Amino acid sequence: MIKINPSSNAIEFHRKKASKYFEDLVSKGYILRDKKQKNICKTFLIFLTKYKDELINAMPNRLLEIHQEFENKNFSKHQLTLIKSFFLKTCYDNFPNKEFLNHLKIDTCVYCNRNYTLYFGGNNARAELDHWYPKEKFPILAMSFYNLIPSCHSCNHIKGNGDVLIRQLLKEPKANQNEIKDWWKNALDNLNHPYLECSKFKFSYSYISINNFGVELKKTNNIKTENTLEFNKTKEIYSANSNKELKDLLDLRYKYSENYIDVLINKTFKGIMSKEEIYRMIFGIEIKEEDYHKRPFSKFKHDIIEELKNIK
């Protein structure tokens, strides 16, 4: 998982858009639902007026505290439906994801670094954002900056099955919705959050022959990182979709004399181009950790290449 270091432009762009939605609700006191005007109760309007700035830009731990205060209000089922509709339908469904990602300058999925965040849906390129705290369970956080994670369609789909993943982590296949929600309330202790930290680990591989190999993850001895890798299904998705990339690198190392990868990097192009340019031209990746997000497979290929270079 890649750490996100947001720009001030992205933060300001998001603040202006989210503020407009919240201010419109406070000033009007109602939302349009099913083409009809539906009044929001005054208790929630007071709550939103008090917390709207923090709901926009508070850090994840504070967002969780605000959500707990929201739950303590004990809104009726009808009001909860309207409030959820406001955040998910009125706000998030109309949020310009693509523009936001342009300001954020994150080009690939933060979770897997295998795919770009843009994909074609219908006739248009669409930008994918995941909600770290799931928007169905934490609807008032649907527009919170530090809850919006640049994702690819595949990883967002995996996160959409979060209940299954949490039951696996809990080792409780029959855990109910209350138990799952309680798990999310402690999730910052269990998982790496991409705005707060990255998952420090290394890709590796198992090799028996040129046609018999597989993707591996080196053990980290960090339970939080191990949970994150398991939750994001990192090994599974790389094992399922990355054999061609791995095979290309293994071919370079084992089919040619000496260590051909090392020759390419440290002899053939040395002095002609920078190290970053060499990796970009030959392998199509970035090698600085802060730039991994710019090109798919950067971390994966960089980790494997460094391991192959050390083989005598």
C-alpha positions in Angstrom: 0.0 0.0 0.0 1.3 3.4 -1.0 1.2 6.4 1.4 -0.7 9.5 0.2 0.9 12.9 0.7 -1.9 15.2 -0.4 -1.2 18.6 -2.0 -2.7 21.8 -0.6 -4.5 22.2 -4.0 -6.3 18.9 -3.5 -7.3 19.7 0.0 -8.6 23.1 -1.0 -10.5 21.8 -4.1 -12.2 19.2 -1.9 -13.0 21.7 0.8 -14.8 24.1 -1.6 -16.9 21.3 -3.1 -17.9 19.7 0.2 -18.6 23.0 1.9 -21.0 23.9 -0.9 -23.1 20.7 -0.4 -23.2 21.2 3.4 -24.0 24.9 3.3 -26.8 24.3 0.9 -28.4 21.8 3.2 -28.0 24.0 6.3 -29.5 27.0 4.5 -32.4 25.1 2.9 -33.1 22.6 5.6 -34.2 19.9 3.1 -33.0 17.5 0.4 -34.7 16.4 -2.8 -35.4 12.7 -2.6 -37.4 10.8 -5.2 -38.1 14.3 -6.8 -39.8 15.4 -3.6 -38.7 17.9 -0.9 -37.9 16.1 2.3 -37.2 18.1 5.5 -34.1 17.2 7.6 -34.7 17.3 11.3 -33.3 20.3 13.2 -31.2 18.2 15.5 -29.1 17.0 12.5 -28.9 20.5 11.0 -27.4 21.7 14.3 -25.1 18.7 14.3 -23.9 19.4 10.8 -23.4 23.1 11.5 -21.2 22.2 14.4 -19.1 19.6 12.7 -19.2 20.4 9.0 -15.7 21.7 8.9 -14.3 18.7 10.7 -16.3 16.3 8.6 -14.6 17.8 5.6 -11.0 17.8 6.8 -10.5 16.0 10.1 -8.0 13.2 10.4 -9.3 9.5 10.5 -9.3 9.1 14.3 -11.3 12.4 14.8 -13.7 11.4 12.1 -14.5 8.2 14.0 -15.2 10.3 17.2 -17.6 12.5 15.2 -19.4 9.5 13.8 -19.8 8.1 17.3 -21.4 11.4 18.4 -23.7 11.1 15.4 -24.8 7.6 16.4 -25.4 8.8 20.0 -28.2 11.1 18.6 -30.4 8.1 18.0 -32.1 9.5 14.9 -35.2 7.7 13.7 -34.9 5.1 10.9 -36.6 7.6 8.5 -34.2 10.4 9.4 -31.2 8.1 9.0 -32.4 7.2 5.5 -32.7 10.9 4.6 -29.3 11.7 6.1 -27.6 8.8 4.3 -29.3 9.8 1.0 -27.9 13.3 1.5 -24.3 12.2 1.9 -24.3 9.4 -0.6 -26.7 10.6 -3.3 -26.7 14.4 -3.1 -23.0 14.8 -2.2 -20.8 11.9 -3.2 -22.6 10.9 -6.3 -22.2 14.4 -7.6 -18.6 14.9 -6.5 -16.1 15.3 -9.4 -13.9 12.4 -8.6 -11.8 12.8 -11.7 -11.0 16.5 -11.0 -10.2 15.6 -7.4 -7.7 12.9 -8.5 -6.1 15.4 -10.9 -5.5 17.7 -7.9 -4.3 14.9 -5.7 -1.9 13.7 -8.4 -2.3 10.0 -7.6 -2.2 8.0 -10.8 -2.4 4.4 -9.7 -4.3 2.5 -7.1 -3.0 3.1 -3.6 -3.8 -0.4 -2.5 -2.3 -2.5 -5.3 -0.2 -0.2 -7.6 -1.3 -2.6 -10.4 -3.9 -0.4 -12.2 -4.5 3.2 -12.9 -7.2 4.9 -10.9 -9.1 5.8 -14.1 -11.2 3.2 -15.9 -13.7 3.3 -18.7 -17.3 3.0 -17.5 -20.0 3.4 -20.2 -18.6 5.9 -22.7 -16.4 7.9 -20.3 -13.2 7.6 -18.3 -14.3 7.4 -14.6 -12.2 7.9 -11.5 -12.4 5.4 -8.7 -12.4 6.4 -5.0 -12.7 3.9 -2.1 -14.1 4.9 1.3 -11.7 3.7 3.9 -14.5 3.8 6.5 -17.2 2.1 4.3 -19.8 4.7 3.3 -22.7 2.3 3.9 -21.8 1.9 7.5 -20.3 5.4 8.1 -22.4 7.5 5.7 -21.6 10.9 7.2 -17.9 10.3 6.4 -18.7 9.8 2.7 -17.3 13.3 1.8 -14.5 13.4 4.3 -11.1 14.1 2.6 -9.1 11.5 4.6 -11.7 8.9 3.9 -11.4 9.1 0.1 -8.8 6.7 -1.2 -7.6 6.6 -4.9 -8.4 3.0 -5.9 -8.7 0.8 -8.9 -12.0 -0.9 -9.8 -10.7 -4.3 -8.7 -9.5 -3.2 -5.3 -12.7 -1.2 -4.7 -14.7 -4.3 -5.5 -12.5 -6.3 -3.0 -13.1 -3.6 -0.3 -16.8 -3.8 -1.2 -16.7 -7.4 0.2 -15.2 -6.0 3.4 -17.6 -7.9 5.7 -16.2 -11.2 4.3 -12.6 -10.0 4.8 -13.3 -8.8 8.4 -14.9 -12.2 9.3 -11.7 -13.8 8.0 -9.5 -11.5 10.1 -11.7 -12.1 13.2 -11.8 -15.8 12.4 -15.5 -15.6 13.1 -17.4 -16.6 9.9 -20.8 -15.8 11.5 -19.9 -12.4 12.9 -22.9 -10.1 12.8 -23.2 -6.5 11.5 -22.7 -5.0 15.0 -19.5 -7.0 15.5 -18.2 -6.0 12.1 -19.0 -2.3 12.8 -17.2 -2.6 16.1 -14.2 -4.0 14.3 -14.2 -0.9 12.0 -14.2 1.3 15.1 -10.8 -0.2 16.0 -9.6 -0.4 12.4 -6.9 2.2 12.8 -5.2 -0.2 15.3 -5.6 -3.1 12.9 -4.8 -1.7 9.4 -2.4 0.8 7.8 -4.3 3.9 6.7 -2.9 5.3 3.4 -3.0 8.9 4.6 -1.1 8.0 7.8 1.4 5.3 6.8 2.5 2.9 4.1 2.7 -0.8 4.4 6.4 -1.6 4.7 7.0 -4.9 3.0 8.9 -6.5 0.1 7.8 -8.5 -2.8 9.7 -11.6 -3.6 9.3 -14.8 -5.6 9.6 -18.6 -5.5 11.6 -20.1 -8.3 12.0 -23.7 -9.3 12.4 -23.4 -13.1 11.7 -20.9 -15.8 8.1 -22.1 -16.0 7.6 -22.9 -12.3 7.6 -19.8 -10.1 5.3 -17.6 -8.0 4.8 -14.3 -6.3 5.7 -14.2 -2.6 5.6 -11.5 0.2 8.4 -11.4 2.7 7.3 -11.6 6.3 7.3 -8.2 8.0 7.0 -9.1 11.7 4.5 -6.3 11.9 0.9 -7.5 12.6 -0.7 -4.3 11.4 1.1 -4.6 8.0 0.3 -8.3 7.8 -3.4 -7.6 8.5 -3.4 -4.9 5.8 -1.8 -7.2 3.2 -4.3 -9.9 4.1 -7.2 -7.5 4.0 -6.2 -6.1 0.6 -5.6 -9.5 -0.8 -2.2 -8.3 -2.0 -0.6 -11.7 -2.5 -3.7 -13.2 -4.1 -4.1 -10.4 -6.7 -0.5 -10.4 -7.6 -0.3 -14.1 -7.9 -3.4 -14.1 -10.1 -2.4 -11.2 -12.4 1.3 -10.6 -12.3 2.9 -13.8 -13.7 3.8 -12.1 -17.0 5.6 -9.2 -15.4 7.5 -11.6 -13.1 8.3 -14.0 -15.9 9.8 -11.1 -18.0 12.2 -10.2 -15.2 13.1 -13.8 -14.5 13.8 -14.4 -18.2 16.2 -11.5 -18.2 18.0 -12.9 -15.2 18.1 -16.6 -16.0 18.1 -16.8 -19.8 21.1 -14.6 -20.5 24.7 -14.8 -19.5 25.8 -13.3 -16.2 23.3 -11.0 -14.5 21.8 -9.3 -17.6 19.7 -7.0 -15.5 22.7 -5.7 -13.6 24.6 -5.2 -16.9 21.7 -3.2 -18.4 21.5 -0.9 -15.4 25.1 -0.5 -14.3 27.0 -0.9 -17.6 25.0 -0.5 -20.8 23.2 2.8 -20.0 25.3 4.1 -17.1 26.6 7.6 -17.7 24.0 8.2 -20.5 20.9 8.4 -18.4 20.1 8.8 -14.7 19.1 5.7 -12.8 15.5 6.8 -12.7 15.5 7.2 -16.5 17.0 3.8 -17.0 14.4 2.0 -15.0 11.6 4.1 -16.6 12.8 3.3 -20.1 13.7 -0.4 -19.7 11.0 -1.5 -17.2 8.4 1.2 -17.3 8.5 1.9 -13.6 9.5 4.5 -11.0 12.0 3.5 -8.4 11.6 6.2 -5.8 9.0 5.2 -3.2 7.3 8.6 -3.3 6.9 8.1 -7.1 5.5 4.6 -7.1 2.0 5.9 -7.6 2.9 7.3 -11.0 3.3 4.0 -12.8 1.7 0.5 -12.3 3.8 -2.3 -10.9 6.6 0.1 -9.8 7.0 -1.3 -6.3 6.6 -4.9 -7.4 9.1 -4.7 -10.2 11.6 -2.6 -8.2 11.6 -5.1 -5.3 12.0 -8.1 -7.7 14.8 -6.4 -9.7 16.8 -5.5 -6.6 16.6 -9.2 -5.5 17.6 -10.5 -8.9 20.6 -8.1 -9.1 22.0 -9.6 -5.9 22.0 -13.2 -7.2 25.5 -14.3 -8.2 
